């Protein structure tokens, strides 16, 4: 029996779950202005996954990279959720530091 598919599915689920609290914390402490970090990490991981011959490592990097790229969108959405009051905003951030956008 080959369990690579099941392992890759579990790995994808874990990576996506790992990014969820990261997005919340990044928006809370740094705002969504750090999205270029996710872009660089995502592109680097996806490109690197194309050159790795080992299936599981390549899949890990591909999933990780695509999740980092998708996190750019989620970071913007998290900013909107904070503005709606669904998540707490950092009280130490002021309008001068990019905290309030309204």
Secondary structure, DSSP 4 states (H G I P E B T S, - for coil): ---HHHHHHHHHHHHHHHHHHHHHHHHHHH-GGGHHHHHHHHHHHHHHHHH--SHHHHHHHHHHHHHHHHHHHHHHHHHHHHHTTSSPPPTT--GGGT----
